[in-house]
Amino acid sequence: MFVDVAKISIKAGDGGNGAVSFHREKYVASGGPDGGDGGKGGDVVFVADTNLSTLADFRYKRKYAAPNGAAGMSGRKNGRKAEDLIIRVPTGTLIRDAETGRIIADISGKEPVVVAKGGKGGWGNSHFATPTRQTPRFARPGVPGEEMEVQLELKLLADVGLVGFPNVGKSTLLSVVSQAKPEIADYHFTTITPKLGVVTVSEGRSFVMADIPGLIEGAWEGTGLGHQFLRHVERCRMLVHIVDVAGSEGRDPKEDFRIINEELRKFNSELADRPMVVAGNKCDLATDEQIEDFRTFVEEQGYEFYPIMAAIRYDVDPLLDKITEMLQKLPPVTVYEAEPAPQIDVDALNSKEVKISVCDGIYFVEGKWLYRVMQSVNFDDYESLNYFQNVLISSGVIDALREAGIEEGDTVSIYEVQFDFVE
């Protein structure tokens, strides 16, 4: 089963809690606090796997969670860091935020990509000892790991995409120029999943060709199989438009050519400008007048035309030579850049509840929404820091701290950030 879209939930591990402990040893008085820090939670890491070609596995398992970090221990022993959760996906998988559509990562290279970060471990009580606070009986909890719902979208990585109406010979061409073995038969929609093949032109010169299932009019709106697979054309560096130049099924090759180009344009306007050559297949069934008339039609629109008979590999080599020549001048396969996370619209949040606890003069502030805000803040950037301060004021966090009895100079701890309260 070929599946190229899936939605899953991922959860990075929570950081382990810090330990509250005091050193106890015979003949050693007032050993002091020695609670260790919690271990970091596991990350959720995506890795491209060339052995995978579909997202079908994600239809049966939709929730993925990395393990939590271990709690700290006495003797200043830190908790064990949790192992990362590795999720393997086909090369060319886009990961988007399911809520906003933002591109989080493009899993197209060999390097693993961390999509959800595990929470940091909480500090043990040994961190909170001061000359005036020599026996702190509290520690920091671990920071929650990132949690989100993501959309996986597979866009095949190919240099050349074969497009055209059903049964025009795309699969046949792929089968004679590569080792790929697509199903070939004399009926429409024989190919119902994209097929890839490596075309070797000469020693050290090769490219990847993709057979895109047959498009028909209305494909960009979901008619036939086109809407499901048009996304796989988007990465192709160039296109080969195959047309049944003989009109052997009663269709007009000129109208076929126009319809497919229009479907590509409607789906993605950039595809209309993608470099393309035209291959007129089934020339053995066409008259010389039909071939020359279609050649004139195509060349008037600025495309080069190559008449072929794919089934017997007749005149296919000139087409491959032209493809190779064009690819040498074209940029590499498109890799999508990750889009930055937008700042949280605090006013749009349904709940702004926070939990404030006081331990030995330190005011700990917790809130799931607040943690989300902090993930989008760069504390080394002045404007971003001002944004965070405004959030604390407008959301009522500062007022809640005042109600809890905070005074100027007291310490505020919000997850990984500590600061002195100033009126």
Phi and psi in degrees as a GROMACS rama.xvg file:
@    title "Ramachandran Plot"
@    xaxis  label "Phi"
@    yaxis  label "Psi"
@TYPE xy
-94.6356  121.251  PHE-2
-128.599  125.596  VAL-3
-119.926  9.26348  ASP-4
-140.531  135.127  VAL-5
-153.291  150.112  ALA-6
-120.52  128.098  LYS-7
-136.034  160.972  ILE-8
-106.716  134.141  SER-9
-124.625  145.768  ILE-10
-140.965  116.841  LYS-11
-75.0179  158.78  ALA-12
-70.7959  147.367  GLY-13
-77.7899  149.747  ASP-14
-70.6548  147.342  GLY-15
-70.455  152.231  GLY-16
-74.5821  146.315  ASN-17
-71.1491  156.878  GLY-18
-99.9778  145.031  ALA-19
-104.021  112.127  VAL-20
-153.363  152.485  SER-21
-128.635  139.047  PHE-22
-67.5045  126.981  HIS-23
-127.573  121.419  ARG-24
-150.594  137.193  GLU-25
-56.5948  135.214  LYS-26
69.7862  7.12457  TYR-27
-114.95  109.827  VAL-28
-88.4553  144.496  ALA-29
51.1265  58.3887  SER-30
-61.4233  -25.0143  GLY-31
86.754  171.175  GLY-32
-69.5601  137.161  PRO-33
-140.611  30.4057  ASP-34
-71.0579  132.243  GLY-35
-85.3862  168.264  GLY-36
-83.2992  154.439  ASP-37
-75.1463  157.34  GLY-38
-82.056  155.617  GLY-39
-71.2148  142.443  LYS-40
-72.2198  156.324  GLY-41
-70.7414  143.453  GLY-42
-81.7195  159.075  ASP-43
-100.617  115.467  VAL-44
-117.926  131.602  VAL-45
-103.53  137.626  PHE-46
-131.041  136.48  VAL-47
-76.6059  132.674  ALA-48
-123.632  113.94  ASP-49
-69.4693  -12.826  THR-50
-83.693  -8.01184  ASN-51
-102.036  144.307  LEU-52
-134.079  5.22689  SER-53
-151.757  159.881  THR-54
-99.8515  22.3644  LEU-55
-59.0414  -35.3356  ALA-56
-58.9547  -27.6416  ASP-57
-80.7758  -1.89768  PHE-58
-80.0488  -20.1292  ARG-59
-106.026  -20.533  TYR-60
-131.435  120.328  LYS-61
-117.088  -7.35231  ARG-62
-120.536  128.136  LYS-63
-130.108  126.496  TYR-64
-133.688  131.021  ALA-65
-81.6575  155.013  ALA-66
-70.8686  156.109  PRO-67
-83.5943  156.692  ASN-68
-73.3701  155.063  GLY-69
-79.5721  151.864  ALA-70
-70.9448  155.054  ALA-71
-67.6395  165.685  GLY-72
-131.44  172.135  MET-73
-69.3508  169.041  SER-74
72.011  24.459  GLY-75
57.6691  29.4021  ARG-76
-88.9652  123.931  LYS-77
-79.2975  150.261  ASN-78
-69.4539  155.632  GLY-79
-70.6583  138.55  ARG-80
-70.2059  136.802  LYS-81
-76.1021  151.896  ALA-82
-73.1924  148.243  GLU-83
-73.8891  151.634  ASP-84
-93.4647  118.275  LEU-85
-97.2294  122.62  ILE-86
-113.621  119.885  ILE-87
-95.4723  132.096  ARG-88
-133.499  160.472  VAL-89
-62.9345  147.94  PRO-90
-60.4457  131.824  THR-91
99.568  13.1554  GLY-92
-85.278  126.594  THR-93
-90.7835  138.143  LEU-94
-113.045  120.776  ILE-95
-119.06  152.512  ARG-96
-69.3229  120.165  ASP-97
-63.6134  -25.3214  ALA-98
-82.6168  -41.6971  GLU-99
-108.452  -17.2405  THR-100
82.2236  2.62479  GLY-101
-65.0338  136.138  ARG-102
-75.1788  118.734  ILE-103
-90.3145  -40.9801  ILE-104
-161.378  153.252  ALA-105
-117.294  109.08  ASP-106
-87.5062  78.8882  ILE-107
-119.83  -12.7107  SER-108
-105.751  -171.703  GLY-109
-87.4643  -18.017  LYS-110
-78.4357  136.219  GLU-111
-66.6314  150.155  PRO-112
-123.436  123.538  VAL-113
-81.1304  117.608  VAL-114
-100.247  -36.9034  VAL-115
-128.744  124.779  ALA-116
-90.5669  137.326  LYS-117
-69.4073  150.602  GLY-118
-72.8661  150.39  GLY-119
-74.2468  150.14  LYS-120
-70.8838  147.873  GLY-121
-75.2135  154.159  GLY-122
-76.1774  140.78  TRP-123
-76.385  169.501  GLY-124
-67.9005  -13.0817  ASN-125
-64.4809  -23.5631  SER-126
-74.4047  -20.2369  HIS-127
-100.916  7.62199  PHE-128
-76.0117  130.902  ALA-129
-134.856  169.496  THR-130
-56.9488  -28.8942  PRO-131
-100.628  -8.17628  THR-132
-129.208  82.6802  ARG-133
-90.132  -14.77  GLN-134
-130.222  63.8187  THR-135
-64.784  124.221  PRO-136
-104.766  38.7501  ARG-137
-147.347  160.843  PHE-138
-143.36  168.124  ALA-139
-91.8413  138.996  ARG-140
-72.4972  160.828  PRO-141
-68.946  152.757  GLY-142
-80.7636  134.678  VAL-143
-61.1134  145.791  PRO-144
-76.0661  157.915  GLY-145
-65.8175  143.895  GLU-146
-138.644  133.751  GLU-147
-162.066  165.554  MET-148
-107.245  128.815  GLU-149
-122.91  152.405  VAL-150
-106.362  125.189  GLN-151
-97.0307  130.984  LEU-152
-135.875  116.245  GLU-153
-87.9849  123.059  LEU-154
-121.985  110.427  LYS-155
-57.0457  143.649  LEU-156
-94.0504  108.521  LEU-157
-144.995  147.698  ALA-158
-77.6102  -39.343  ASP-159
-127.284  132.78  VAL-160
-111.676  130.191  GLY-161
-92.5263  121.286  LEU-162
-124.333  157.748  VAL-163
153.54  173.824  GLY-164
-65.5962  162.186  PHE-165
-60.3102  147.12  PRO-166
65.449  30.2598  ASN-167
-98.4172  -8.88871  VAL-168
113.485  17.667  GLY-169
-64.9067  -48.8874  LYS-170
-64.3162  -37.2698  SER-171
-62.4296  -44.7615  THR-172
-61.3943  -45.2676  LEU-173
-60.8443  -37.74  LEU-174
-70.8305  -27.9366  SER-175
-91.5015  -15.0594  VAL-176
-106.804  -6.16951  VAL-177
-142.495  -179.59  SER-178
-88.1155  2.34075  GLN-179
-66.276  147.145  ALA-180
-124.737  67.1149  LYS-181
-69.7989  154.928  PRO-182
-69.89  133.406  GLU-183
-126.517  126.645  ILE-184
-156.114  164.423  ALA-185
-91.1792  57.5941  ASP-186
-153.953  161.839  TYR-187
-70.0229  151.387  HIS-188
56.9355  39.3229  PHE-189
-61.1172  -43.1585  THR-190
-89.8693  118.889  THR-191
-117.928  4.533  ILE-192
-139.73  146.899  THR-193
-61.8147  141.476  PRO-194
-121.15  140.329  LYS-195
-112.407  145.203  LEU-196
-146.384  144.148  GLY-197
-93.424  122.063  VAL-198
-100.423  117.323  VAL-199
-98.5962  116.024  THR-200
-87.9875  -43.9611  VAL-201
-157.627  178.096  SER-202
-61.5185  122.389  GLU-203
83.0978  1.03728  GLY-204
-127.029  112.902  ARG-205
-151.856  166.806  SER-206
-153.387  163.595  PHE-207
-100.275  128.239  VAL-208
-114.36  138.579  MET-209
-118.514  130.255  ALA-210
-92.6922  108.266  ASP-211
-88.626  126.548  ILE-212
-50.0363  147.168  PRO-213
-50.4041  132.041  GLY-214
-96.293  152.476  LEU-215
-136.318  173.314  ILE-216
-62.3817  132.075  GLU-217
90.4474  8.22997  GLY-218
-59.5821  -37.682  ALA-219
-65.7617  -19.8499  TRP-220
-96.4188  -3.27642  GLU-221
113.344  0.592991  GLY-222
-70.4355  139.684  THR-223
65.8824  -142.015  GLY-224
-103.446  -3.58105  LEU-225
-60.2847  -47.0769  GLY-226
-60.9721  -33.3089  HIS-227
-68.8635  -30.7485  GLN-228
-116.568  -4.96637  PHE-229
-59.1109  -28.9925  LEU-230
-60.3411  -25.3667  ARG-231
-75.8064  -14.2569  HIS-232
-77.9256  -24.3006  VAL-233
-61.8329  -31.9731  GLU-234
-84.6616  -16.5462  ARG-235
-61.722  136.69  CYS-236
-72.2142  -30.5212  ARG-237
-152.3  166.225  MET-238
-121.564  147.922  LEU-239
-117.237  114.002  VAL-240
-92.9929  112.402  HIS-241
-98.5885  130.095  ILE-242
-127.622  139.473  VAL-243
-77.144  93.2634  ASP-244
-67.9521  -19.311  VAL-245
-84.7205  -12.0313  ALA-246
58.7839  41.8466  GLY-247
-66.9012  -16.8947  SER-248
-106.052  17.3923  GLU-249
86.9151  3.71253  GLY-250
-93.7601  158.66  ARG-251
-89.6426  117.824  ASP-252
-58.8961  -33.6419  PRO-253
-66.0008  -41.9229  LYS-254
-68.7967  -38.0695  GLU-255
-57.6421  -45.9037  ASP-256
-60.8552  -44.3026  PHE-257
-65.1347  -42.958  ARG-258
-64.2489  -46.5932  ILE-259
-63.4027  -43.1575  ILE-260
-61.4688  -37.917  ASN-261
-68.3785  -37.9739  GLU-262
-63.8544  -41.2437  GLU-263
-62.3674  -43.5635  LEU-264
-64.3233  -42.0248  ARG-265
-67.8607  -35.9213  LYS-266
-70.3697  -43.6569  PHE-267
-154.725  114.112  ASN-268
-59.5179  -25.2522  SER-269
-68.2504  -25.8476  GLU-270
-66.6203  -24.7719  LEU-271
-65.7787  -24.5346  ALA-272
-102.393  4.40957  ASP-273
-68.1912  134.835  ARG-274
-54.1527  137.894  PRO-275
-150.129  143.868  MET-276
-120.845  159.239  VAL-277
-116.061  129.696  VAL-278
-112.28  120.67  ALA-279
-92.6509  104.595  GLY-280
-91.234  168.609  ASN-281
61.1544  40.7222  LYS-282
-66.1278  -21.6763  CYS-283
-67.5375  -19.9276  ASP-284
-96.8112  -3.70936  LEU-285
-106.732  155.601  ALA-286
-84.7607  162.496  THR-287
-60.6698  -36.0512  ASP-288
-64.8827  -40.9179  GLU-289
-62.0925  -43.7182  GLN-290
-64.4505  -46.9512  ILE-291
-69.2946  -34.4662  GLU-292
-65.2005  -41.5646  ASP-293
-71.542  -35.8777  PHE-294
-58.6011  -46.183  ARG-295
-60.9264  -43.1547  THR-296
-59.0684  -44.8426  PHE-297
-70.7595  -44.6533  VAL-298
-67.1962  -29.2815  GLU-299
-65.0975  -23.5301  GLU-300
-94.9813  6.46204  GLN-301
92.0006  13.3769  GLY-302
-109.97  150.043  TYR-303
-85.3559  144.503  GLU-304
-118.508  135.316  PHE-305
-130.4  109.346  TYR-306
-76.2695  131.508  PRO-307
-139.783  164.722  ILE-308
-127.065  93.165  MET-309
-61.5082  -35.5148  ALA-310
-61.4101  -31.8294  ALA-311
-114.505  12.9081  ILE-312
60.0021  31.5957  ARG-313
-78.5954  125.57  TYR-314
57.2167  27.8728  ASP-315
-79.9887  -31.9474  VAL-316
-60.3915  -42.6871  ASP-317
-58.5945  -35.8807  PRO-318
-64.4611  -44.971  LEU-319
-64.3338  -38.4278  LEU-320
-62.5517  -41.3296  ASP-321
-66.1242  -42.1236  LYS-322
-59.323  -46.0015  ILE-323
-61.1802  -42.357  THR-324
-61.7571  -44.1338  GLU-325
-67.8506  -40.1462  MET-326
-62.9753  -31.1689  LEU-327
-65.1923  -21.2046  GLN-328
-102.585  -7.27588  LYS-329
-95.463  153.379  LEU-330
-66.6705  162.622  PRO-331
-65.2359  172.484  PRO-332
-56.823  138.311  VAL-333
-61.8479  131.173  THR-334
-120.284  124.488  VAL-335
-79.7823  135.798  TYR-336
-81.506  143.02  GLU-337
-66.005  138.638  ALA-338
-94.2822  137.216  GLU-339
-63.8067  146.858  PRO-340
-68.8737  131.252  ALA-341
-72.4472  153.713  PRO-342
-68.5098  142.652  GLN-343
-68.9516  132.796  ILE-344
-82.7964  96.8555  ASP-345
-61.8308  -35.7299  VAL-346
-65.3045  -23.6732  ASP-347
-86.447  -7.41874  ALA-348
-73.4148  139.267  LEU-349
-72.7586  -34.5041  ASN-350
-130.619  134.388  SER-351
-123.629  29.9007  LYS-352
-69.1715  142.102  GLU-353
-132.07  152.502  VAL-354
-110.203  124.7  LYS-355
-115.983  124.006  ILE-356
-125.604  145.917  SER-357
-117.313  124.23  VAL-358
-131.091  113.309  CYS-359
52.5986  41.5664  ASP-360
87.3939  -3.03527  GLY-361
-102.122  130.663  ILE-362
-98.5002  109.616  TYR-363
-92.6118  126.206  PHE-364
-113.81  128.31  VAL-365
-132.445  146.999  GLU-366
-178.24  130.188  GLY-367
-59.2636  -41.8124  LYS-368
-66.2776  -35.4093  TRP-369
-67.8265  -36.2406  LEU-370
-65.4828  -37.4311  TYR-371
-62.4234  -40.8092  ARG-372
-62.4429  -43.6822  VAL-373
-64.8101  -27.8038  MET-374
-67.4908  -22.8247  GLN-375
-98.7685  5.7075  SER-376
-103.839  131.899  VAL-377
-98.9634  105.68  ASN-378
-75.2546  -4.28347  PHE-379
-93.3225  -4.15328  ASP-380
-106.124  129.036  ASP-381
-62.0687  -45.8042  TYR-382
-65.821  -40.0253  GLU-383
-65.426  -36.8366  SER-384
-66.5574  -39.5786  LEU-385
-62.9428  -38.9188  ASN-386
-59.5608  -43.6671  TYR-387
-65.4692  -40.8055  PHE-388
-63.4737  -40.8878  GLN-389
-65.0806  -35.5941  ASN-390
-61.9842  -44.0768  VAL-391
-61.9967  -35.0804  LEU-392
-76.8011  -51.3534  ILE-393
-68.821  -27.476  SER-394
-85.9516  -7.52066  SER-395
91.0319  7.76052  GLY-396
-65.338  -41.5253  VAL-397
-63.7207  -42.3267  ILE-398
-63.8243  -38.1718  ASP-399
-65.1893  -35.7908  ALA-400
-66.4238  -40.3326  LEU-401
-63.3559  -41.5603  ARG-402
-64.0635  -28.6145  GLU-403
-79.1785  -4.92066  ALA-404
97.3964  16.7645  GLY-405
-67.537  148.059  ILE-406
-126.423  161.215  GLU-407
-59.1961  133.729  GLU-408
96.1136  -14.9872  GLY-409
-69.4661  155.915  ASP-410
-91.5821  132.793  THR-411
-110.727  133.3  VAL-412
-122.285  115.834  SER-413
-119.474  97.5595  ILE-414
53.795  -110.525  TYR-415
-90.9639  0.919902  GLU-416
-116.451  133.736  VAL-417
-124.726  141.051  GLN-418
-154.981  159.795  PHE-419
-86.2835  135.961  ASP-420
-75.3102  128.474  PHE-421
-127.824  127.906  VAL-422
